[in-house]
Amino acid sequence: MADYKTTFDHVFRAPQTEVDIFNVDINSLGCWKTLISMGFEPDELLVLFRQQYCIEVWKQLKGELIKIQFVADLLFKASVKGYLEEILIKLQNTFSLPCSGVVCHQTLYILNDCMSSILKEWLCWSVVYLDTGNDSATATIPIPSYLLNHSTLTIRH
């Protein structure tokens, strides 16, 4: 199962390379900017951010129930950046699930038991695409259905 500390450290570490699909510049987040402008010191804000805000994001993501750390890291980043709902709706729609944009037990089944290399690649490219600042209304990266082979997929209810 995915681990919160590992995910947080991976997503919010200082970038080691020029391009890092997982990294989030904490100073670019709206919530961070708002609290800094209200007088919070960066060190105290980091403690609140890590121990309060991001823990809540992790719980809503159901991160502890995601088996693949890589997937949990990408979804955590998407949540912190504000585009998790778009990714989940596209995923849910492709697998004919109710499109809530929320991680439910059916979505967890897809993430844990049906995560093909093609689906992982789609998830990566979706994060890259949405990171470029494209309007969510145009964020339609299709999951190629012929590559997913989800016609034999049985969703547990």
C-alpha positions as CSV (number, residue, x, y, z in Angstrom):
1,M,0.0,0.0,0.0
2,A,1.1,3.6,-0.7
3,D,2.6,5.6,2.2
4,Y,1.8,9.2,2.9
5,K,5.3,10.2,4.1
6,T,6.9,8.7,0.9
7,T,4.4,10.5,-1.3
8,F,4.7,13.8,0.5
9,D,8.5,13.7,0.4
10,H,8.4,12.7,-3.3
11,V,6.0,15.3,-4.4
12,F,7.4,18.2,-2.4
13,R,11.1,17.6,-2.5
14,A,13.4,20.0,-4.2
15,P,13.7,19.0,-7.8
16,Q,16.8,17.0,-8.5
17,T,16.4,17.2,-12.2
18,E,15.2,19.7,-14.7
19,V,12.0,17.8,-15.4
20,D,10.2,15.9,-12.6
21,I,6.7,14.8,-13.2
22,F,6.0,14.4,-9.5
23,N,7.4,17.6,-8.2
24,V,5.2,20.5,-7.0
25,D,6.7,23.9,-6.3
26,I,5.0,24.6,-3.0
27,N,5.5,28.4,-3.5
28,S,3.2,28.2,-6.6
29,L,0.2,26.8,-4.7
30,G,-2.6,29.3,-4.1
31,C,-3.3,28.1,-0.6
32,W,0.4,28.6,0.2
33,K,0.6,32.1,-1.3
34,T,-2.6,33.1,0.6
35,L,-1.3,32.0,4.0
36,I,2.2,33.6,3.4
37,S,0.4,36.9,2.5
38,M,-1.5,36.6,5.8
39,G,1.8,36.6,7.8
40,F,2.6,32.9,8.3
41,E,6.3,32.1,8.4
42,P,7.3,29.5,5.8
43,D,8.7,27.1,8.4
44,E,5.5,27.1,10.5
45,L,3.3,27.0,7.4
46,L,5.2,23.9,6.2
47,V,4.4,22.1,9.4
48,L,0.7,23.0,9.1
49,F,0.7,22.1,5.4
50,R,2.3,18.7,6.0
51,Q,0.5,17.7,9.1
52,Q,-2.9,19.1,8.4
53,Y,-3.8,20.1,4.9
54,C,-1.9,17.3,3.0
55,I,-3.0,14.7,5.5
56,E,-6.6,15.6,4.7
57,V,-5.9,15.5,0.9
58,W,-4.3,12.0,1.4
59,K,-7.4,10.8,3.4
60,Q,-9.8,12.1,0.7
61,L,-7.7,10.4,-2.0
62,K,-7.8,7.2,0.0
63,G,-4.1,7.1,-0.5
64,E,-3.5,4.4,2.1
65,L,-5.7,2.0,0.0
66,I,-3.8,2.5,-3.3
67,K,-1.4,-0.4,-3.8
68,I,1.0,1.3,-6.2
69,Q,3.1,4.1,-4.8
70,F,3.8,5.7,-8.2
71,V,0.0,6.0,-8.8
72,A,-0.6,7.4,-5.3
73,D,2.1,10.0,-5.9
74,L,0.6,11.2,-9.2
75,L,-2.9,11.3,-7.8
76,F,-1.8,13.1,-4.7
77,K,0.0,15.7,-6.9
78,A,-3.1,16.1,-9.0
79,S,-5.2,16.6,-5.9
80,V,-2.9,19.2,-4.4
81,K,-2.7,21.0,-7.8
82,G,-6.5,20.9,-8.1
83,Y,-7.2,18.7,-11.1
84,L,-7.8,15.3,-9.5
85,E,-11.5,15.4,-10.3
86,E,-10.9,15.8,-14.0
87,I,-8.6,12.8,-14.1
88,L,-10.9,10.7,-12.1
89,I,-14.0,11.6,-14.1
90,K,-12.2,10.6,-17.3
91,L,-11.0,7.3,-15.8
92,Q,-14.5,6.6,-14.4
93,N,-16.2,7.4,-17.7
94,T,-13.8,5.1,-19.6
95,F,-14.6,2.2,-17.4
96,S,-18.4,3.0,-17.3
97,L,-18.4,3.9,-13.6
98,P,-20.5,6.6,-12.1
99,C,-18.6,9.8,-12.8
100,S,-18.2,11.4,-9.4
101,G,-14.6,12.6,-9.6
102,V,-14.1,11.0,-6.2
103,V,-12.2,7.9,-5.3
104,C,-14.7,5.2,-4.6
105,H,-14.3,1.4,-4.1
106,Q,-14.8,0.8,-7.9
107,T,-12.2,3.4,-8.8
108,L,-9.8,1.9,-6.2
109,Y,-10.3,-1.5,-7.9
110,I,-9.3,0.1,-11.3
111,L,-6.3,1.8,-9.7
112,N,-5.2,-1.3,-7.8
113,D,-6.1,-4.3,-9.9
114,C,-6.3,-3.0,-13.5
115,M,-3.4,-0.6,-13.7
116,S,-1.9,-1.6,-17.0
117,S,1.3,0.1,-18.4
118,I,-0.9,2.0,-20.9
119,L,-3.1,3.3,-18.0
120,K,0.0,4.4,-16.1
121,E,1.3,6.1,-19.2
122,W,-2.1,7.9,-19.7
123,L,-2.0,9.0,-16.0
124,C,1.5,10.4,-16.5
125,W,0.6,12.3,-19.6
126,S,-2.6,13.6,-18.1
127,V,-0.6,15.1,-15.2
128,V,1.9,16.6,-17.6
129,Y,-0.9,18.0,-19.8
130,L,-2.8,19.5,-16.8
131,D,0.5,20.9,-15.4
132,T,1.0,23.0,-18.5
133,G,-1.9,25.1,-17.4
134,N,-4.4,24.0,-20.0
135,D,-8.0,24.8,-19.2
136,S,-9.8,21.8,-17.6
137,A,-12.6,22.2,-20.2
138,T,-10.1,21.2,-22.9
139,A,-8.4,18.5,-20.8
140,T,-9.5,15.6,-22.8
141,I,-6.7,13.1,-23.1
142,P,-8.5,10.0,-24.2
143,I,-7.5,6.6,-22.8
144,P,-7.2,4.4,-25.9
145,S,-9.9,1.8,-25.3
146,Y,-8.3,-0.7,-27.6
147,L,-5.2,-0.7,-25.5
148,L,-7.0,-1.0,-22.2
149,N,-8.8,-4.3,-23.0
150,H,-11.3,-3.4,-20.3
151,S,-14.1,-5.3,-22.0
152,T,-13.3,-8.3,-19.7
153,L,-13.1,-6.1,-16.6
154,T,-15.5,-7.0,-13.8
155,I,-16.1,-4.3,-11.3
156,R,-16.8,-5.5,-7.7
157,H,-19.8,-3.8,-6.1
